[in-house]
Amino acid sequence: MTYYLCAIFTLISAAVSFGFSIDAYVSAKKQPASGLITAKYAVSRSLGILVVAIGLVIFVSRPYLIGLATIMTLIQLFDGLIGFKVSLFKTVGPLLTALVNAILLFLIL
């Protein structure tokens, strides 16, 4: 049960991250070319993480879930730190997500 809680939460976190990268891509289409290229890199990486997260809900692999949950915890932690300069929502949301993911990861270990 704990495996699936962590896997689903990690999947949701990866989906939100992918959504933000899509938003950055759409916004960057109106910006100079370098911003668009950076946004494309963000989309490609977020999509890869999302696909692996979906796979971990379907195919049970504790070691891979530990790895991906760690990655998503760090991504959300860094997003929260970046969010300090943007807004309270973009700070608290990712930091709470990182905390919950870290707790679920701890329970898996």
N, C-alpha and C positions, 0 to 999 in steps of 0.2 A: 504493500500500500504506500509506504514512504517513497519507494522508487517512483511510482506513478505521480505522486504529488510533486516531487522534485522535477520529474520529466515534463509534466504539464506546465508547471510554473516557469521552467526554463524555456519551453516552447512559447508561452505567452510573452515572455521577456524578449525572445528573439523576434517574434512577430512585431512587437512594438518597435524594436530597433529597426527592423526592415521598413516599417511604415515611415519612420522618421527619415530614413535614407531615401525613400521614394519622394517624400516631401522636399528634401534637399535637392534631389535631381530635378524635380519640376520647377522649383524656385531658381535653380542654377541655369536653366534654359534661357532665362532672361538676363543672365550675367555674362561676363567675359568667358571665353573658351576655357581658361584654366580652371575656373570654378566648376564648369560642367564636367570636365575630366575627373576632377576630384570627387564629385558627386557620383559619377559612374563607378569609380573604385569603391566607394562606400556601399552602393547598391549591390555590387558583385560580392563583396565580403558578407554583407548582411544576408543576402540570399543563400549563400553557402552555409552559413550558420543556421539559418531557418530550416533548410533541407535536412541537415544533420539532426536538428531538434525534432523534426517530424519523424525521422527514422527511429529516434530513440524512444518515441512513444509506441511505435509499432514493433520494433525489434529490441528486446531487453538486453542491455549491455551496461552493467554497473560501472566498469572502468571508463567507458566512453561518456557516460552520463556525468561522472565525477569531473572529467576533463571539460566537458561543455558547460556544466554548471559553474565551474571555476571561471571559465572564460566569460560567461554572461555576468557573473558577479563582478568581475573586474571591469567589464565594459560599462555596466550600470554605475559602478563606483566612480569611474572616470567621467561618465556623462554627468553625474551629479556635481562633481567638482567643476566641470565646465559650465554647468548651469548657474553657478554662483554669479556669474557675470551677466546672465540673461534674465532669469526670473526665479521667484520662489518656487513655482510649480515645477520648473525644469531642474530645480535643485532637490527638492524634497521627494518628488516622484521617483527618480532614479535611485536616490539613496535608500529609500524605503524598499524598493525592489531589490537592490543589492543586499540589504539586510535580510529580507525574507529568503532570498535565494541562498545566502550564506547559512542561514539556520537550517534550511532543508538539506543543504549539502552536508552540514555537520551531522544531521540525523542519518544520512546515508552512510557516512563514514563510521 
